[in-house]
Amino acid sequence: MKELTFGTLIAVFEEIFGRGLFWAMVVAAAVVTLAYLYVLIRDRSMSMRKFLLAQLSMPFGAVAAVVFVQAMTHSHLRDIGGPVDVIVLLGVAVMGAVGAAILVYTAQSLFFRKARD
């Protein structure tokens, strides 16, 4: 592989997760992102209480993302071979943490809305 293209990345992710699961995750991410934008526009401000609870969920999201990717690739932490593996693992953890925070904030705003937060 001499060059990294968007099509190549999609093919690799489809191979790792399976075509159905990969596209289901893409759709789920798009739905949560649109719901988050809707909540931000609807409320016109961020609730610091909801934001704090969302931040507290970040470590759980990071761990869940790493465990999920390792389960899908049939690997373990002992299989980390070098700096690139550590960077990829940290990237997965960061994306899981941010995703969990956005999901928790959105869920709180949509399902547990108070009169004025």
C-alpha positions as CSV (number, residue, x, y, z in Angstrom):
1,M,0.0,0.0,0.0
2,K,1.8,3.1,-1.3
3,E,-0.8,5.7,-0.6
4,L,-3.5,6.0,2.0
5,T,-6.9,7.0,0.5
6,F,-10.4,7.4,1.9
7,G,-11.5,4.3,0.0
8,T,-8.7,2.3,1.5
9,L,-9.6,3.3,5.0
10,I,-13.2,2.3,4.5
11,A,-12.2,-1.0,3.1
12,V,-9.9,-1.7,6.1
13,F,-12.6,-0.7,8.6
14,E,-15.2,-2.9,6.7
15,E,-12.7,-5.8,6.9
16,I,-12.1,-5.3,10.7
17,F,-15.7,-4.8,11.8
18,G,-17.7,-6.4,9.0
19,R,-19.6,-4.4,6.5
20,G,-22.9,-4.3,8.4
21,L,-21.5,-3.4,11.8
22,F,-19.2,-0.7,10.3
23,W,-22.0,1.0,8.5
24,A,-24.3,0.7,11.5
25,M,-21.7,2.4,13.6
26,V,-21.4,5.2,11.0
27,V,-25.1,5.7,11.0
28,A,-25.3,5.7,14.8
29,A,-22.5,8.3,15.0
30,A,-24.3,10.5,12.4
31,V,-27.6,10.2,14.4
32,V,-26.0,11.1,17.7
33,T,-24.1,14.0,16.1
34,L,-27.3,15.4,14.6
35,A,-29.1,14.9,17.9
36,Y,-26.3,16.7,19.7
37,L,-26.4,19.6,17.3
38,Y,-30.2,19.7,17.7
39,V,-29.9,19.9,21.5
40,L,-27.3,22.7,21.2
41,I,-29.5,24.7,18.9
42,R,-32.7,24.0,20.9
43,D,-31.2,24.9,24.3
44,R,-29.0,27.8,23.0
45,S,-26.5,27.1,25.7
46,M,-24.7,24.2,27.4
47,S,-25.7,23.1,30.9
48,M,-22.6,22.8,33.0
49,R,-24.2,20.1,35.2
50,K,-25.0,17.9,32.2
51,F,-21.5,18.7,30.8
52,L,-19.9,17.6,34.1
53,L,-21.8,14.3,34.1
54,A,-20.8,13.8,30.4
55,Q,-17.2,14.4,31.3
56,L,-17.4,11.8,34.1
57,S,-18.5,9.2,31.5
58,M,-15.3,9.8,29.4
59,P,-13.1,7.2,31.1
60,F,-15.7,4.6,30.6
61,G,-16.1,5.5,27.0
62,A,-12.3,5.3,26.5
63,V,-12.1,1.9,28.1
64,A,-15.1,0.6,26.2
65,A,-13.7,1.7,22.9
66,V,-10.4,0.0,23.4
67,V,-12.0,-3.2,24.6
68,F,-14.4,-3.2,21.6
69,V,-11.6,-2.6,19.1
70,Q,-9.5,-5.3,20.7
71,A,-12.4,-7.8,20.7
72,M,-13.1,-7.1,17.0
73,T,-9.5,-7.5,16.0
74,H,-8.9,-10.5,18.3
75,S,-5.9,-8.8,20.0
76,H,-4.8,-8.0,23.5
77,L,-2.7,-5.3,25.2
78,R,0.2,-7.7,25.1
79,D,0.1,-7.5,21.3
80,I,1.2,-3.8,21.2
81,G,4.4,-3.8,19.2
82,G,5.6,-0.3,18.9
83,P,5.0,3.4,19.1
84,V,2.4,3.4,16.2
85,D,0.3,0.8,18.0
86,V,0.3,2.9,21.2
87,I,-0.7,6.0,19.1
88,V,-3.5,4.1,17.5
89,L,-4.7,2.8,20.8
90,L,-4.6,6.2,22.4
91,G,-6.5,7.6,19.4
92,V,-9.2,4.9,19.8
93,A,-9.4,5.8,23.5
94,V,-9.8,9.5,22.8
95,M,-12.5,8.9,20.2
96,G,-14.3,6.7,22.6
97,A,-14.1,9.2,25.4
98,V,-15.4,12.1,23.3
99,G,-18.1,9.9,21.8
100,A,-19.3,8.8,25.3
101,A,-19.4,12.5,26.5
102,I,-21.4,13.6,23.4
103,L,-23.7,10.6,23.8
104,V,-24.3,11.2,27.6
105,Y,-24.8,14.9,27.2
106,T,-27.3,14.4,24.3
107,A,-29.2,11.6,26.2
108,Q,-29.5,13.8,29.3
109,S,-30.8,16.7,27.3
110,L,-33.3,14.7,25.3
111,F,-34.6,12.4,27.9
112,F,-34.1,14.1,31.3
113,R,-35.0,17.7,30.4
114,K,-35.9,20.0,33.3
115,A,-37.8,23.3,33.0
116,R,-34.7,25.5,33.2
117,D,-31.3,23.9,33.7
